[in-house]
């Protein structure tokens, strides 16, 4: 289960990307998440996925 609060979600997703996944697509596929929904939710708190850093910044 992933956090619903956007700030907690940001922390959770960045931790998973850093420690377990090489990219956002792999994370979304493995955790059965809608990539667009995830990006929109984090965009709402002004964070965007950076492929080079493999994290939301």
C-alpha positions in Angstrom: 0.0 0.0 0.0 1.4 3.4 -0.9 0.9 6.6 1.1 -2.0 8.8 0.1 -0.5 12.1 1.4 1.5 13.6 -1.5 4.6 14.5 0.7 4.7 11.0 2.2 4.2 9.6 -1.3 7.1 11.6 -2.6 9.4 10.2 0.1 8.2 6.6 -0.4 8.6 6.8 -4.2 12.0 8.4 -4.1 13.2 5.8 -1.6 11.9 2.9 -3.8 13.5 4.5 -6.9 16.8 4.9 -5.1 17.0 1.5 -3.5 15.0 -0.9 -5.8 14.2 0.4 -9.2 16.3 1.7 -12.2 13.4 3.8 -13.5 9.9 5.0 -12.9 8.4 2.5 -15.5 9.8 -0.5 -13.6 8.5 0.8 -10.3 5.0 1.5 -11.6 4.8 -1.9 -13.3 6.0 -3.8 -10.3 3.8 -1.9 -7.8 0.8 -1.9 -10.3 0.6 1.9 -10.2 -0.7 4.2 -12.9 2.3 6.2 -14.0 0.2 9.2 -15.2 -1.8 9.4 -11.9 1.4 9.2 -9.9 3.1 11.9 -11.9 0.0 14.2 -11.6 -0.2 13.7 -7.9 3.4 14.7 -7.4 3.1 17.5 -9.9 0.5 18.9 -7.6 3.2 19.5 -5.0 5.6 20.8 -7.7 7.7 17.7 -8.1 8.6 16.2 -11.5 10.3 13.0 -12.4 13.9 13.5 -13.5 15.1 10.5 -15.6 18.8 11.2 -15.2 18.6 11.3 -11.4 15.9 8.7 -11.3 13.9 10.6 -8.7 11.2 13.2 -8.3 12.8 16.7 -7.9 
